[in-house]
């Protein structure tokens, strides 16, 4: 029973973490007022930086997030393939007849 639970957690761990992060972000970003909206006329942050800065910043976030997601995907696929390969090798070793010394 314990092995099945661990397999379940291994399979669904990324999904569980993603849901946790999304729910945390949703809770943090629920605002009751509109003070979080930046006004170019009154906020120095918007007045100091150009529109291109914000566009570049968002592009960097998207690129870095994509690279990280791709690396995690490759790691998960390689783990799954190596696990299957080990299971095949283990299965073949079990099927071999044992040699006895007399």
N, C-alpha and C positions, 0 to 999 in steps of 0.2 A: 504494500500500500504506500509506503514511504517513497519508493522509487517512482511510482506513478505521479505522486504529488510533486516531486522534484522535476520530473519531465514536464509536467504541466506548467510549473513556474518558469522553467527554461524557455519553453515555447512562447509563453504569453508575457514574459517579463518586459520586452520593449513596449508592448501595448499598454500594460499596466502603468509603466513609467510615463508614457506619452499622455495617457488620460489624467494622471496625477498632475503633470506639468500644466496641461491645458486647463484643468479645473483650478489650479492655483493661480494661474495668470488671469483667468476669468474673475476669480474672487478679488484679486488685487485691483483689477481694472474696472470694477464697478464703482463708478463715482456718482454721487448724488447731485453734484453741481457741474458747471462747465468751466471751472477754473483751470482744468488741464488743457483746454484748447488754447493754442498759442495765437496771439494777436500780433500781426506784423507792425502795427502802429505803436503798440505799447510794450511789447516784450523785447528785451535786448538780445535774447538768444536768436530770434528770427532776424532781427536787424543786423546782428554781427555777421552771421553766416549767410552765404548766398544759397540760392535754390539748388545750384549744382552740388554744393557740399552735401545737402540732404539726399539728393539723388545718388551720389557716389556712396554715401553711407549705407543707404538701403541696398544698393547693388552689392556692396561688400558683405552685408549680412546674408543676403540670398546666396552668394557664391560660397561663403564659408559654411553656411548651414547645409548647402548641397554637397559640398566635399565631405563634411562630417557624416552626413546621412549615407553617402556612397561608400565611405570607408567602413561604416558599421554594417552596411548591407553585405559588403565583400567578406567581412570577418564572420558574419553569421552564416553565409553560404559556405565558406571554407570549413567552418566548424561542423556544419551539417554533413558536408561531403566526407570529411575525415572520420566522422562518427560512423557513417555508412560503410566506409572502407574498412574500418576497424571491425565492424560487425561482420562483414563478409569474410575477412581474414580469420576471425575467431570462429565463424561457422565452418570454414574449410578445415581448420585445425581440429575441430571436434569430429568431423567426418572421416579424418584419416585413421586408418587402423593403427592400433598401438603395437609397437614391436616389443616383444618380450625377450629377455635374455635367459638362456637356459643354463 
